[in-house]
Amino acid sequence: MTGKPDTLNALGLISRLRRAPHEHKGDAGKVILVGGAAGMAGALLLAGNASLHLGAGWTILEMFDPASAHADCQQPELMIRLVNPNPIESLKQSQPDALAIGPGLGRSDLATEWLKASLTHNAALVIDADALNLIADSKELLQALQLRNQHYPNQTVLTPHPGEAARLLGQTTTDIQSDRLGSVEKLVSLTQSIVILKGQHTLIAAPNKAPLQCKDGNPGMGIGGMGDVLTGSISAIAAQGVRHNINLWEASCIAVQLHASAADKLVQKGTGPIGLTPSETILEMRSILNNLL
């Protein structure tokens, strides 16, 4: 594709999330987030906190690290449990409205089994971090992703950073960064998924949709955990969208722009860019969202 992508302008869609007086947690949707292997539990907790603060009715963490699979006294609203060794049965029982896999996932055999099960489930699915790396390393998993998108079109979003994009395409990070627009289009063609290529001026593209570019954001977002926040945010908005007329493409667009706008707002207030944290960004996202309702 030649030319420049259109600018992302999705915050106007947030008004659809407005709650009616009679609504309850079921109307706000159920999110399951999968990951948090030993030494990486913080990634899943950040995703969970983003989901919670952006309005999901339930947020359930399937935690791989046994030492971290317990109630969080700082955030007791999160439902944290040790990952179920039978992912198919777990998803069948839980019936999430949105499912995300990847933050701190690791590359264990059980991680692979959870990814396989996630690819066959019909909920909106966010694939991030090590889940992307597992797909990059396995033709079987890539084929399962492609088959999923035949059965459940427009129900899967991938959120690679340039390194993960490079592994999926068999290229280098330099290749990706030198042609970001071409790279995101190649990823869409390869996976038939919605794809968010993170980085400066994040790109979002999907089958049969022209790519969009987010002009918001700043260098303070270049810190571990920001991607986990985005994953949890997409999941929360997609889960609410089931009953509030927001599809996964729209939820992804809202989350990308809300995430970047919150980081910019914090910098305007004097927080960062150096030292800006993902946790601060979550709270600013909540504030912006509610102000737009």
C-alpha positions, -999 to 999 in steps of 0.1 A, spaced: 0 0 0 13 35 -8 5 67 9 -2 74 46 -28 57 68 -57 77 82 -54 90 117 -71 70 144 -101 88 159 -120 64 181 -127 81 214 -162 92 203 -172 55 204 -167 55 242 -202 69 247 -216 35 239 -202 22 272 -225 44 292 -243 23 318 -281 22 322 -294 24 358 -305 -12 358 -272 -28 346 -253 -53 367 -219 -69 364 -231 -94 338 -238 -65 315 -202 -54 318 -188 -87 307 -164 -113 320 -127 -112 311 -102 -140 315 -65 -132 313 -40 -160 310 -3 -158 318 19 -148 347 46 -175 348 72 -176 376 90 -142 377 65 -126 353 33 -124 375 34 -86 374 26 -86 337 -7 -105 343 -15 -83 373 -10 -52 352 -33 -65 325 -58 -75 352 -57 -40 368 -63 -24 334 -93 -47 328 -107 -39 362 -103 -2 361 -117 1 325 -150 -15 336 -151 -53 331 -178 -68 353 -155 -97 362 -117 -100 358 -103 -135 363 -66 -142 362 -54 -177 352 -20 -174 369 8 -198 360 31 -189 390 19 -209 421 36 -184 444 14 -156 429 -19 -174 425 -36 -159 456 -57 -129 465 -40 -96 460 -45 -75 492 -38 -43 472 -64 -53 446 -88 -78 461 -114 -73 433 -92 -94 410 -102 -130 409 -68 -148 409 -65 -186 406 -38 -211 398 -40 -219 361 -62 -249 354 -43 -278 338 -74 -285 316 -78 -253 296 -107 -266 274 -128 -275 304 -119 -243 322 -130 -221 293 -162 -242 289 -171 -236 325 -161 -200 327 -176 -188 294 -157 -155 291 -169 -126 270 -133 -117 262 -102 -138 266 -65 -126 265 -34 -148 266 2 -138 267 13 -114 295 41 -132 313 29 -165 298 63 -182 292 67 -210 267 59 -241 287 39 -271 275 9 -259 295 12 -225 280 10 -241 245 -21 -261 256 -38 -230 269 -30 -212 236 -44 -241 216 -76 -241 237 -79 -203 234 -77 -205 196 -108 -228 195 -129 -207 219 -155 -184 204 -149 -153 227 -132 -122 215 -95 -131 218 -64 -109 225 -30 -125 217 1 -108 232 37 -113 242 48 -150 246 16 -162 230 28 -145 198 62 -160 202 47 -195 205 28 -189 172 59 -176 155 77 -208 164 49 -232 154 33 -238 120 6 -258 138 -3 -228 160 -2 -204 131 -26 -227 111 -49 -229 142 -50 -191 143 -58 -189 106 -85 -216 110 -100 -197 139 -103 -166 118 -122 -186 92 -147 -198 119 -148 -166 139 -139 -137 117 -130 -104 133 -128 -120 167 -90 -120 172 -65 -92 178 -27 -96 179 -7 -69 197 29 -73 187 58 -49 194 83 -47 165 104 -76 179 74 -100 180 63 -88 146 97 -96 132 96 -132 146 61 -137 131 72 -125 97 107 -141 98 124 -107 95 145 -84 116 132 -56 139 150 -32 116 130 -45 87 98 -39 106 107 -4 117 118 6 83 84 -2 68 59 -3 96 29 1 73 39 -27 50 47 -49 80 13 -45 96 -3 -53 63 18 -84 60 8 -95 95 -29 -91 86 -24 -111 54 -5 -139 73 -28 -142 102 -62 -129 90 -64 -111 123 -68 -76 136 -32 -65 142 -19 -37 164 17 -29 156 29 -11 187 55 16 188 58 52 179 25 60 160 10 26 167 -8 11 136 -40 -9 137 -52 -29 107 -75 -57 99 -88 -78 69 -109 -55 47 -101 -24 66 -76 3 58 -48 7 84 -51 35 110 -24 53 128 -25 66 163 -8 100 165 -10 102 203 16 88 227 51 97 239 85 82 247 74 77 283 54 47 271 87 28 264 86 9 296 79 -27 305 42 -33 313 27 -8 289 18 -35 265 2 -56 293 -20 -26 301 -31 -23 265 -40 -60 265 -62 -57 296 -78 -25 282 -88 -41 249 -102 -71 268 -123 -49 292 -138 -28 264 -145 -58 242 -162 -76 271 -185 -46 277 -190 -43 240 -208 -76 238 -238 -58 254 -230 -23 244 -226 -26 206 -188 -24 203 -171 -50 183 -135 -61 187 -121 -38 160 -138 -8 177 -127 -20 211 -91 -22 199 -92 13 184 -107 28 215 -81 11 237 -51 21 216 -61 58 215 -72 59 251 -39 43 262 -18 68 243 -40 98 252 -37 89 289 1 89 287 1 123 270 -23 137 296 0 125 324 30 142 307 10 174 304 4 172 341 42 169 348 42 131 353 69 118 330 78 111 303 108 97 322 95 76 350 59 73 337 45 40 349 19 17 335 -1 17 368 -4 55 366 -16 52 330 -44 29 340 -59 54 364 -56 82 338 -73 60 312 -102 55 336 -105 92 342 -106 100 305 -131 73 298 -155 85 324 -152 121 314 -162 111 279 -193 92 289 
